[in-house]
Amino acid sequence: MSEDRATGWALWIHAVRPVPELVDLARQAEELGAAALLVADEGIDRDLYVTLTAVAGATDHLLLVPAITNPHSRHPVATAAALASLEEVAPGRVVAGLGAGGSLVFDPMGLHPPRPYTALREAVDVIGRLLDGQTVDHEGQFTTAGAAIGWSPGRLPVAIAGRGPKVERLAAERAEVVILSGKAVVEVPEVVARLRAVRSDGGQTPGGPVVIWNPAAAWRPEHVDEVRSHFAYMTVDTPAEERRALGVSDEAVAELRAAVHRDGPQAAAHLVPDAVTHRYAIVGSRDEVVARLDQARREVRPELIAFSAHEYTAEFVKETAEVAAEAGLVAATDGGRPSLPLHGVGA
């Protein structure tokens, strides 16, 4: 990314409302200048690909990003077919969002993947080959036998999300897009610089991968509480050494895990220490959040800053667009299309 490239904004939703309501929000976000819509892939929400297909039919230029699909709750062959189908509906707007997955999606399904990073690495390769029209035999963390998607429109840009160093390296080497979420705010500039340094001698995306960063911004007290509820399950998935540095004991993690899956993340929010929220989120008054976002975009220089949908209302989307503008984030340009170097660059 060049020094003078502007940073745009995106909306990140969970499919926790009826699909028609989510479509209305996506349409409004596009009209107000959002460049992309990220939709979480949680097995207990409305189906990710049904939601994205409905959004695709109601919008014109939003990038559509699964955020994120893992190789366990969805078999990579099924994921490749879903992505290829979505690309038929919204050509040039689909990004293949992949990740290792986490407890929020795995625990309700009774899944305990032994090697999630290895499975992700294999999935990136297998899904890419399937979208490229190849016949794939694979034996590893999952199996494919003569799998082929002969009707696929072709490879798609890959987005990889994850919090560990191995996933970070994989994203830098193999993906056109890196999705950052749950990272310590003060560490993000160094993380992004490291990601882009991997590509300094060439790679999938010259100059480094496109960075979509979700700093968990919240400027209303009720939204800060909602951020805390998300950190309830993210804290469970945080590496043990990092948790302990924040004063989160193994006993506290066990209590968090039980509360999340017994009563839901919101009921467990009060168990998340302030130290976690302050480290991983940009929160405060609206003026404070705007100032910190403005500073962060200058230091990090991401292509997009993603805002979590703390409310699924037209008023919230409008307010988000206003905060984005106040923080110096630009509306999608280039004739209404986001000016991001994605499609046309091989996955």
Secondary structure, 3 states (H helix, E strand, C coil): CCCCCCCEEEEEECCCCCHHHHHHHHHHHHHCCCCEEEECCCCCCCCHHHHHHHHHHHCCCCEEEECCECCCCCCHHHHHHHHHHHHHHCCCCECEEEECCCHHHHHHHCCCCCCHHHHHHHHHHHHHHHHCCCCEEEECCCEEEEECCCCCCCCCCEEEECCCHHHHHHHHHHCCEEEEECCCHHHHHHHHHHHHHHCCCCCCCCCCCEEEEECCCECCHHHHHHHHHHHHHHHHHCCHHHHHHCCCCHHHHHHHHHHHHHHCHHHHHHHCCHHHHHHHCCECCHHHHHHHHHHHHHHHCCCEEEEECCCCCHHHHHHHHHHHHHCCCECCCCCCCCCCCCCCCCC
